[in-house]
Amino acid sequence: MKHSLLPLLLLAAAGSALAATPTVEQFFQTPQVSQVELSPKGGYVAAVITAADGGSVLAVHDTSDPARVSGVFTTSGQEVITDVHWINEKRLGATVKNMRIEFRGNLEEVAVDRDGSNLVHLITGNWQHRQQNTGSTIKSQKLTADYAFVAVAHDGSDDILVEKYTWNNVDRAPIHSRLYRLNTRTRALSSALEGTQPAAVKRWMVDTYGQPRVVQTQLNGRCSSHYRRAQETAWREINNTECYRSSGFVPQFFDGDDTLFVRATYQGYEALFRYDLKTMKMAAEPIVALAGFDYRGQPVIDYASHRLMGVHLYGDAGSTWWLNPQLQAEQARIDALLPNTTNTIRCADECLQGPMLLVSVASDRQPTSYVLYQRASGKLLALGSAHPGIDPKQMGLRDFYRYTARDGRKIPAYVTLPPGQPAGPRPAIVLVHGGPNVRGVFWNWDAQAQFLASRGYVVIQPEFRGSTGYGYDHFQAGLKQWGMSMQDDLADAALWAVQQGWADPRRIGIMGASYGGYATLMGLIKHPEIFRAGVEWAGVTDINLMFNTPYSDTSTDALNYDLRTLIGDPDQDAEQFKRYSPLLRAAELKQPLLMAHGLEDLRVPIVHATRFRDAVRANNPNVDYLTYEEAHGWRHAENRIDFWTRVEAFLDKNLR
């Protein structure tokens, strides 16, 4: 294994020197290096390497000599390692997804020593498949698929924290969970807390000592947070609001014993506040606030001192706010060595004492690569790249803008321009994110946008109203606006790109998945003078089908509260649903259309696709239709590559 892994790692670390346009495979293959994690004391670094058959190899480097690498765990081509976590300096855990099964219940959990010994199967997602594929080296399973990994204990033990799910007799998704400690050597299971707990727990939060201290619940349209003191059993409610209708606050992470950080609204945007658990009061002023953006961040905790070192922030691009002066100085030295990228430091549990820092290196033109920073020498050592075949010089420039919609609202957007000097306006794509009530994109290397840009298209990715991350008002403005102002924002994005001189008004297409698929169909129907062709995959075609498809994975709570708040009520808003459901207006769609759908999709069941396909083809012969053995989106590299190959041909025929 040591001999076979080194060529893989060297290949993954090498940049492409080829002048030819990158292939579809180079954009959409499974990342060659991923899940890179530094051990608690910084002596080792783990990484997942994609094998030739599509499976995963969990490799461990000795940071004193990174060329010394060994494979400790290997999956087949149908099983992929989706998460790696150091349990202590000697032992790792890994979550494995069985790619043969698209539904819930296919996440395995294993633990193994860093030398490959003592491999233990902890949680089985599907017993029949695992019996025939894990082999005799993994001990028989202890826990079934109603358990899942939550976190490591950060106490030097061999324990991890897992949650056990509870279901009702109606919904596919669990309605509640309880937390346990699991010994990864003996498989001994014990409760992580005593006494009762709040109902409908959706998320557990542990403190820096690995103790469960906060739970978040959601039930009957109410979102609440509950807290308990260390070593106590009683829970007290610290927040209770109507989901989506109130900005409220959301617990984020702990610093030491009695300081909780929460996300709460400040001057119209979410910011990061300290919350004193002794006085049960939130600070009057935020510790972090980003102008024009909601706070989104990831804490850096030193588990030796149990203190917050800094926060990785995500505004228009990534940055880090450091509280610790040592790490702030090291960030400056690393940035000087890597001046043209966003360099995100990921330190070990002993953040200030380890010999190495792990750095994720990325930009709008460069896929994520990983390096080790040697504190003693100040040198950088390459570990590998997610997409080593991508040459940044061949990628387009990506930037953040805010354009004005027809009603005066400022709409955030990311624009990726094709590489090279333009000879004039070019064909363009409005690429619509799914959700829709999420933050869609970010200033990073975006495979879809850069692929389209590499083929000569200007790519506009609007954060239309209803998207999150840009203020509470921007989100609220999208409530019950499917097909209406949310849709107009996309048309206005295309017109704005024309005004900038980027886009040729005769060659503008629209694309997207899930909600983006819905918006593609409505865009072709509502704004045929703007959008000349469309590509939709996994798209919603009829709003009513979201409420009345019995084999969907939408929960009862989501049907009764979430969807009615975000989209509308099937009875009270029936006329609106008719007017803005593409299925009922399929005869109006005359432009070329490429549709694709997963046969096992439960989020947007395939009835959406088949009904719309039949309806639109009655009046439009220019409709291509694809299906894949997939769920909601393309998990398999071969399907991603096939799909985007067909997208390239479709756009070349209809827009270029």
Rosetta blueprint (number, residue, H / E / L):
1 M L
2 K H
3 H H
4 S H
5 L H
6 L H
7 P H
8 L H
9 L H
10 L H
11 L H
12 A H
13 A H
14 A L
15 G L
16 S L
17 A L
18 L L
19 A L
20 A L
21 T L
22 P L
23 T L
24 V H
25 E H
26 Q H
27 F H
28 F H
29 Q L
30 T L
31 P L
32 Q L
33 V E
34 S E
35 Q E
36 V E
37 E E
38 L E
39 S L
40 P L
41 K L
42 G L
43 G L
44 Y E
45 V E
46 A E
47 A E
48 V E
49 I E
50 T E
51 A L
52 A L
53 D L
54 G L
55 G L
56 S E
57 V E
58 L E
59 A E
60 V E
61 H E
62 D E
63 T L
64 S L
65 D E
66 P E
67 A E
68 R E
69 V E
70 S E
71 G E
72 V E
73 F E
74 T E
75 T L
76 S L
77 G L
78 Q L
79 E E
80 V E
81 I E
82 T E
83 D E
84 V E
85 H E
86 W E
87 I L
88 N L
89 E L
90 K L
91 R E
92 L E
93 G E
94 A E
95 T E
96 V E
97 K E
98 N E
99 M L
100 R L
101 I L
102 E L
103 F L
104 R L
105 G L
106 N L
107 L E
108 E E
109 E E
110 V E
111 A E
112 V E
113 D E
114 R L
115 D L
116 G L
117 S L
118 N L
119 L L
120 V E
121 H E
122 L E
123 I E
124 T L
125 G L
126 N L
127 W H
128 Q H
129 H H
130 R H
131 Q H
132 Q H
133 N H
134 T L
135 G L
136 S L
137 T L
138 I L
139 K E
140 S L
141 Q L
142 K L
143 L E
144 T L
145 A L
146 D L
147 Y E
148 A E
149 F E
150 V E
151 A E
152 V E
153 A L
154 H L
155 D L
156 G L
157 S L
158 D L
159 D E
160 I E
161 L E
162 V E
163 E E
164 K E
165 Y E
166 T E
167 W L
168 N L
169 N L
170 V L
171 D L
172 R L
173 A L
174 P L
175 I L
176 H E
177 S E
178 R E
179 L E
180 Y E
181 R E
182 L E
183 N E
184 T L
185 R L
186 T L
187 R L
188 A L
189 L E
190 S E
191 S E
192 A L
193 L L
194 E L
195 G L
196 T L
197 Q L
198 P L
199 A L
200 A L
201 V E
202 K E
203 R E
204 W E
205 M E
206 V E
207 D L
208 T L
209 Y L
210 G L
211 Q L
212 P E
213 R E
214 V E
215 V E
216 Q E
217 T E
218 Q E
219 L E
220 N L
221 G L
222 R E
223 C E
224 S E
225 S E
226 H E
227 Y E
228 R L
229 R L
230 A L
231 Q L
232 E L
233 T L
234 A L
235 W L
236 R E
237 E E
238 I E
239 N E
240 N E
241 T E
242 E E
243 C L
244 Y L
245 R L
246 S L
247 S L
248 G L
249 F E
250 V E
251 P E
252 Q E
253 F E
254 F E
255 D E
256 G L
257 D L
258 D L
259 T E
260 L E
261 F E
262 V E
263 R E
264 A E
265 T E
266 Y E
267 Q L
268 G L
269 Y E
270 E E
271 A E
272 L E
273 F E
274 R E
275 Y E
276 D E
277 L L
278 K L
279 T L
280 M L
281 K E
282 M E
283 A L
284 A L
285 E L
286 P L
287 I L
288 V E
289 A L
290 L E
291 A L
292 G L
293 F E
294 D L
295 Y L
296 R L
297 G E
298 Q E
299 P E
300 V E
301 I E
302 D E
303 Y L
304 A L
305 S L
306 H L
307 R E
308 L E
309 M E
310 G E
311 V E
312 H E
313 L E
314 Y E
315 G L
316 D L
317 A L
318 G E
319 S E
320 T E
321 W E
322 W E
323 L L
324 N L
325 P H
326 Q H
327 L H
328 Q H
329 A H
330 E H
331 Q H
332 A H
333 R H
334 I H
335 D H
336 A H
337 L H
338 L L
339 P L
340 N L
341 T L
342 T E
343 N E
344 T E
345 I E
346 R E
347 C L
348 A L
349 D L
350 E L
351 C L
352 L L
353 Q L
354 G L
355 P L
356 M E
357 L E
358 L E
359 V E
360 S E
361 V E
362 A E
363 S L
364 D L
365 R L
366 Q L
367 P L
368 T L
369 S E
370 Y E
371 V E
372 L E
373 Y E
374 Q E
375 R L
376 A L
377 S L
378 G L
379 K L
380 L E
381 L E
382 A E
383 L E
384 G E
385 S E
386 A L
387 H L
388 P L
389 G L
390 I L
391 D L
392 P H
393 K H
394 Q H
395 M L
396 G L
397 L L
398 R E
399 D E
400 F E
401 Y E
402 R E
403 Y E
404 T E
405 A L
406 R L
407 D L
408 G L
409 R L
410 K E
411 I E
412 P E
413 A E
414 Y E
415 V E
416 T E
417 L L
418 P L
419 P L
420 G L
421 Q L
422 P L
423 A L
424 G L
425 P L
426 R E
427 P E
428 A E
429 I E
430 V E
431 L E
432 V E
433 H L
434 G L
435 G L
436 P L
437 N L
438 V L
439 R L
440 G L
441 V L
442 F L
443 W L
444 N L
445 W L
446 D L
447 A H
448 Q H
449 A H
450 Q H
451 F H
452 L H
453 A H
454 S H
455 R L
456 G L
457 Y L
458 V E
459 V E
460 I E
461 Q E
462 P E
463 E L
464 F L
465 R L
466 G L
467 S L
468 T L
469 G L
470 Y L
471 G L
472 Y H
473 D H
474 H H
475 F H
476 Q H
477 A L
478 G L
479 L L
480 K L
481 Q L
482 W L
483 G L
484 M L
485 S H
486 M H
487 Q H
488 D H
489 D H
490 L H
491 A H
492 D H
493 A H
494 A H
495 L H
496 W H
497 A H
498 V H
499 Q H
500 Q L
501 G L
502 W L
503 A E
504 D E
505 P E
506 R E
507 R E
508 I E
509 G E
510 I E
511 M E
512 G E
513 A E
514 S L
515 Y H
516 G H
517 G H
518 Y H
519 A H
520 T H
521 L H
522 M H
523 G H
524 L H
525 I H
526 K H
527 H L
528 P L
529 E L
530 I L
531 F L
532 R L
533 A E
534 G E
535 V E
536 E E
537 W E
538 A L
539 G L
540 V L
541 T L
542 D L
543 I L
544 N L
545 L H
546 M H
547 F H
548 N H
549 T L
550 P L
551 Y L
552 S L
553 D L
554 T L
555 S L
556 T H
557 D H
558 A H
559 L H
560 N H
561 Y H
562 D H
563 L H
564 R H
565 T H
566 L H
567 I L
568 G L
569 D L
570 P L
571 D L
572 Q L
573 D L
574 A H
575 E H
576 Q H
577 F H
578 K H
579 R H
580 Y L
581 S L
582 P H
583 L H
584 L H
585 R H
586 A H
587 A H
588 E H
589 L L
590 K L
591 Q L
592 P L
593 L E
594 L E
595 M E
596 A E
597 H E
598 G E
599 L L
600 E L
601 D L
602 L L
603 R L
604 V L
605 P L
606 I L
607 V H
608 H H
609 A H
610 T H
611 R H
612 F H
613 R H
614 D H
615 A H
616 V H
617 R H
618 A L
619 N L
620 N L
621 P L
622 N L
623 V E
624 D E
625 Y E
626 L E
627 T E
628 Y E
629 E L
630 E L
631 A L
632 H L
633 G L
634 W L
635 R L
636 H L
637 A H
638 E H
639 N H
640 R H
641 I H
642 D H
643 F H
644 W H
645 T H
646 R H
647 V H
648 E H
649 A H
650 F H
651 L H
652 D H
653 K H
654 N H
655 L L
656 R L
